C-alpha cells in the first residue's frame, strides 16, 4: 500500500510503456499494448549476470481500466 502513490505517478508518466524501479526489488511495468499494469519483485538468479534480471512468480497485474483515482 505504501507504493500506491508511486504506482499512480509512474502509470501517468510512462506514455508508451516501460518500467520503473520503486526500490527493494519492486518494479512496475506499464504494458499499454495489453492495457495492463504489472507490479512485482524482480531478482537476479544465482550465477546470472546483473543484466539478466528476472520477474518473480508472485505479483499482480491489473487492467489500466480498473485503476481508481
N, C-alpha and C positions, 0 to 999 in steps of 0.2 A: 504494500500500500504506500510505502514511503517513496516509491518511484513514479507514482501516477502523474505528478506534475511534469517530470522529465519526459515521460512517455508521450503525454499530450503535446508538449513542445516539440519533440522530435518528429511526431507524425505531421505536425503542421509545417515544419521546415524541410523535410525530405521530400521535395516535389516529385522526383522521378524514381523513387525507390532508393534503397541503400540501407546502411545500418549505422547504428550509433552505440558506442560503448558507454554504459551507465555506471560502471565501476563494479568491483568484486566479481568479475567474470560475466556479469549480466549484459546482454546485448538486446537491442530492439531492432528488428528489421521490418521495413515497410515494403510490402510486395504489392505495388499498385496493379500489376497485371492480374494478380489473383484477388485483389481488393482485400488484402489481409495485413494484419499487424502481428508479428511473431515476436514473442518475448521469452527468452530462455538463457540459461548459462552455457557459455562456450568454454572449452578446455583444450589443452594440448595433451594428447595421449603420450604415455611413456615411450621414449625413444623416437618421438617425432620431432620435427623441427618446429620452431616457434611459429613459422608461417603456415603450418599445417593445422590450424585451429579447427576444432570440430564442435558441432552443436550437441548438447546433451539430449537424452531422450525425454527428459521432463521439461515441460514448458507449456506455454499457452499461445494459441493462435486465434485471433478474433477477426471477424469481418469488419472492415472500416465502417460500414453502415451501422454496426452495433455500438460504436463509440457513443458515449453520453458525455455531453459537456456541461 
